[in-house]
Amino acid sequence: MNPERSEDEPVRIPLTGELDLHTFRPQEIASLLESYLEECARTGIREVRVVHGKGTGTLRETVHAWLRRSPRVAGFRLGDERTGGWGATLVTLMP
């Protein structure tokens, strides 16, 4: 943890079209996805790769459940051998 940042201060994440969830707490995932995808859409990024890891699949299912409910999401699928396999989800945002 950064000693110069308070726990309540927002974490700045660069908009690269890739969101790696490994460093975030489970309770942060929904608001993080919402904010990140909103900013991507606002700046014209329509394809986003969400890295959730392979593990037990719990985080992947949490992400997929959230994506299914989001009106911002046109579709999503698991990555292939070049994009992270089942450890990542490729998300297409609504135009």
Backbone as JSON, one array per atom type, in Angstrom:
{
  "sequence": "MNPERSEDEPVRIPLTGELDLHTFRPQEIASLLESYLEECARTGIREVRVVHGKGTGTLRETVHAWLRRSPRVAGFRLGDERTGGWGATLVTLMP",
  "N": [[0.83, -1.18, 0.0], [0.46, 2.25, -0.73], [2.03, 4.58, 1.23], [1.58, 7.29, 1.08], [-0.98, 7.68, 0.25], [-4.31, 7.96, 1.25], [-6.65, 5.56, 2.58], [-9.24, 6.03, 1.72], [-8.96, 7.54, -0.52], [-9.37, 7.79, -4.04], [-8.13, 5.33, -6.37], [-6.05, 5.9, -9.04], [-6.32, 4.75, -12.29], [-4.76, 3.93, -15.28], [-6.2, 4.43, -18.54], [-6.14, 1.95, -20.61], [-7.47, 0.07, -21.95], [-7.28, -2.33, -20.8], [-7.98, -4.01, -17.86], [-6.75, -5.06, -14.92], [-7.65, -7.1, -12.39], [-6.38, -8.21, -10.22], [-5.18, -6.84, -8.04], [-7.16, -5.76, -6.51], [-9.75, -5.59, -3.99], [-12.45, -7.93, -3.46], [-14.92, -6.62, -2.85], [-14.64, -4.24, -4.17], [-14.92, -4.63, -6.85], [-17.37, -4.36, -8.46], [-17.96, -1.53, -8.47], [-15.57, -0.65, -9.52], [-15.48, -1.88, -12.09], [-17.74, -0.61, -13.23], [-16.98, 2.15, -13.19], [-14.56, 2.08, -14.68], [-15.33, 1.0, -17.2], [-17.17, 2.92, -17.95], [-15.54, 5.19, -18.28], [-13.87, 4.24, -20.32], [-15.75, 3.97, -22.42], [-16.5, 6.64, -22.65], [-14.16, 7.78, -23.63], [-13.9, 6.57, -26.06], [-12.92, 3.98, -26.23], [-13.75, 0.8, -27.14], [-13.34, -1.89, -26.9], [-12.45, -3.95, -24.29], [-10.2, -5.59, -22.16], [-10.58, -7.64, -19.47], [-8.81, -8.77, -16.83], [-9.02, -11.41, -14.77], [-7.93, -13.63, -13.75], [-7.29, -17.19, -13.38], [-7.63, -19.17, -11.27], [-10.11, -20.3, -8.93], [-12.34, -19.64, -10.28], [-14.28, -18.06, -9.19], [-14.04, -15.21, -9.12], [-14.12, -14.68, -11.86], [-16.77, -15.5, -12.45], [-18.17, -13.65, -10.91], [-17.47, -11.28, -12.23], [-18.57, -11.84, -14.79], [-21.3, -12.09, -14.15], [-21.85, -9.45, -13.38], [-21.28, -8.13, -15.82], [-23.3, -9.19, -17.45], [-25.54, -7.85, -16.52], [-25.07, -5.21, -17.08], [-25.99, -2.33, -18.85], [-24.23, -1.05, -20.46], [-22.65, -2.88, -21.76], [-22.16, -4.6, -24.74], [-21.46, -7.18, -25.39], [-19.58, -10.13, -24.35], [-16.75, -12.33, -23.95], [-14.7, -15.18, -23.17], [-11.12, -14.96, -23.13], [-8.74, -15.9, -25.71], [-5.99, -18.07, -26.67], [-4.08, -16.1, -27.12], [-4.91, -13.92, -25.67], [-5.19, -14.39, -22.98], [-6.68, -16.62, -22.32], [-8.95, -18.52, -20.32], [-8.51, -16.91, -18.16], [-9.03, -14.32, -18.6], [-11.4, -11.87, -19.71], [-12.92, -10.71, -22.6], [-14.41, -7.76, -23.43], [-16.99, -6.14, -25.16], [-18.07, -2.93, -25.66], [-21.1, -1.0, -25.73], [-21.93, 1.06, -28.56]],
  "CA": [[0.0, 0.0, 0.0], [1.2, 3.5, -0.83], [1.88, 5.3, 2.5], [1.19, 8.66, 0.81], [-2.37, 7.69, -0.19], [-5.23, 7.49, 2.28], [-7.45, 4.42, 2.15], [-10.46, 6.55, 1.1], [-8.63, 8.26, -1.75], [-9.52, 6.94, -5.23], [-6.95, 4.84, -7.06], [-6.04, 6.3, -10.45], [-5.97, 3.64, -13.16], [-4.65, 4.43, -16.66], [-7.13, 3.84, -19.51], [-5.38, 1.26, -21.65], [-8.31, -0.97, -22.53], [-7.05, -3.55, -20.03], [-8.19, -3.83, -16.43], [-6.28, -6.22, -14.18], [-8.35, -7.07, -11.1], [-5.62, -8.94, -9.2], [-4.78, -6.05, -6.87], [-8.34, -5.15, -5.9], [-10.56, -6.41, -3.09], [-13.71, -8.35, -4.09], [-15.99, -5.64, -2.68], [-14.37, -3.09, -5.04], [-15.02, -5.03, -8.25], [-18.53, -3.79, -9.16], [-17.8, -0.09, -8.72], [-14.4, -0.5, -10.38], [-15.92, -2.19, -13.46], [-18.63, 0.46, -13.67], [-16.2, 3.37, -13.45], [-13.58, 1.88, -15.74], [-16.01, 0.86, -18.49], [-17.76, 4.23, -18.26], [-14.46, 6.04, -18.8], [-13.46, 3.7, -21.63], [-16.78, 4.36, -23.39], [-16.43, 8.1, -22.81], [-12.98, 8.14, -24.43], [-13.92, 5.89, -27.35], [-12.42, 2.61, -26.18], [-14.92, -0.08, -27.24], [-12.93, -3.26, -26.57], [-11.72, -3.95, -23.02], [-9.8, -6.91, -21.65], [-10.63, -7.69, -18.01], [-8.0, -9.88, -16.34], [-9.53, -11.84, -13.46], [-7.16, -14.81, -13.34], [-7.95, -18.5, -13.56], [-8.03, -19.57, -9.91], [-11.27, -21.18, -8.74], [-13.41, -19.18, -11.16], [-15.24, -17.23, -8.46], [-13.94, -13.84, -9.59], [-14.61, -14.69, -13.24], [-18.24, -15.56, -12.4], [-18.61, -12.35, -10.39], [-17.32, -10.33, -13.34], [-19.54, -12.17, -15.83], [-22.64, -11.74, -13.65], [-21.97, -8.0, -13.46], [-21.32, -7.76, -17.23], [-24.62, -9.56, -17.99], [-26.52, -6.86, -16.06], [-24.69, -3.84, -17.44], [-26.5, -1.84, -20.13], [-23.09, -0.52, -21.21], [-21.95, -4.0, -22.39], [-22.8, -5.21, -25.92], [-21.17, -8.61, -25.32], [-18.29, -10.49, -23.76], [-16.34, -13.72, -24.13], [-13.39, -15.5, -22.59], [-9.98, -14.75, -24.01], [-8.19, -17.07, -26.39], [-4.6, -18.34, -26.26], [-3.28, -14.87, -27.23], [-5.44, -12.84, -24.84], [-5.29, -14.77, -21.57], [-7.49, -17.82, -22.1], [-10.08, -18.34, -19.38], [-8.12, -15.99, -17.1], [-9.38, -12.95, -19.0], [-12.66, -11.73, -20.44], [-12.92, -9.63, -23.58], [-15.71, -7.07, -23.32], [-17.32, -5.16, -26.2], [-18.97, -1.93, -25.11], [-22.1, -0.43, -26.62], [-21.44, 2.26, -29.25]],
  "C": [[0.88, 1.24, 0.0], [0.98, 4.31, 0.45], [1.44, 6.75, 2.29], [-0.27, 8.79, 0.41], [-3.25, 7.19, 0.94], [-6.1, 6.38, 1.71], [-8.73, 4.86, 1.43], [-10.21, 7.26, -0.22], [-8.77, 7.32, -2.95], [-8.18, 6.53, -5.81], [-7.05, 5.25, -8.52], [-5.53, 5.13, -11.29], [-5.87, 4.17, -14.58], [-5.65, 3.7, -17.58], [-6.34, 3.24, -20.66], [-6.23, 0.25, -22.4], [-8.08, -2.31, -21.86], [-7.18, -3.21, -18.54], [-7.8, -5.12, -15.72], [-6.84, -6.14, -12.75], [-7.57, -7.71, -9.95], [-5.33, -8.14, -7.93], [-5.95, -5.43, -6.12], [-9.08, -6.13, -5.01], [-11.88, -6.77, -3.77], [-14.82, -7.31, -3.98], [-15.8, -4.4, -3.55], [-14.71, -3.37, -6.5], [-16.17, -4.35, -9.0], [-18.34, -2.31, -9.47], [-16.6, 0.17, -9.63], [-14.77, -0.78, -11.84], [-16.79, -1.06, -14.01], [-17.85, 1.7, -14.06], [-15.26, 3.21, -14.63], [-14.25, 1.79, -17.1], [-16.68, 2.16, -18.91], [-16.71, 5.15, -18.87], [-13.97, 5.56, -20.15], [-14.46, 4.13, -22.7], [-16.7, 5.85, -23.68], [-15.27, 8.51, -23.71], [-12.89, 7.38, -25.75], [-13.33, 4.5, -27.37], [-13.62, 1.68, -26.15], [-14.62, -1.54, -26.92], [-12.06, -3.21, -25.32], [-11.41, -5.38, -22.63], [-9.77, -6.82, -20.13], [-9.9, -8.94, -17.56], [-8.46, -10.22, -14.93], [-8.78, -13.04, -12.94], [-7.98, -16.08, -13.5], [-8.47, -19.02, -12.23], [-9.19, -20.54, -9.85], [-12.43, -20.79, -9.65], [-14.42, -18.27, -10.49], [-15.22, -15.79, -8.96], [-14.46, -13.72, -11.02], [-16.14, -14.68, -13.26], [-18.83, -14.27, -11.86], [-18.57, -11.31, -11.49], [-18.39, -10.6, -14.4], [-20.97, -11.82, -15.4], [-22.85, -10.23, -13.74], [-22.09, -7.56, -14.92], [-22.69, -8.07, -17.85], [-25.67, -8.5, -17.64], [-26.24, -5.45, -16.56], [-25.26, -3.44, -18.8], [-25.39, -1.27, -21.02], [-22.4, -1.6, -22.06], [-22.76, -4.58, -23.55], [-22.6, -6.72, -25.9], [-19.84, -8.86, -24.66], [-18.03, -11.97, -24.02], [-15.0, -13.94, -23.45], [-12.3, -15.25, -23.62], [-9.57, -16.04, -24.71], [-6.73, -17.23, -25.97], [-3.71, -17.11, -26.34], [-3.71, -13.79, -26.23], [-5.71, -13.25, -23.39], [-6.15, -15.98, -21.28], [-8.63, -17.54, -21.14], [-9.7, -17.52, -18.16], [-8.43, -14.55, -17.42], [-10.7, -12.97, -19.78], [-12.56, -10.53, -21.35], [-14.32, -9.04, -23.65], [-15.84, -6.1, -24.5], [-18.37, -4.23, -25.62], [-19.95, -1.46, -26.18], [-21.52, 0.81, -27.31], [-22.01, 3.53, -28.62]]
}
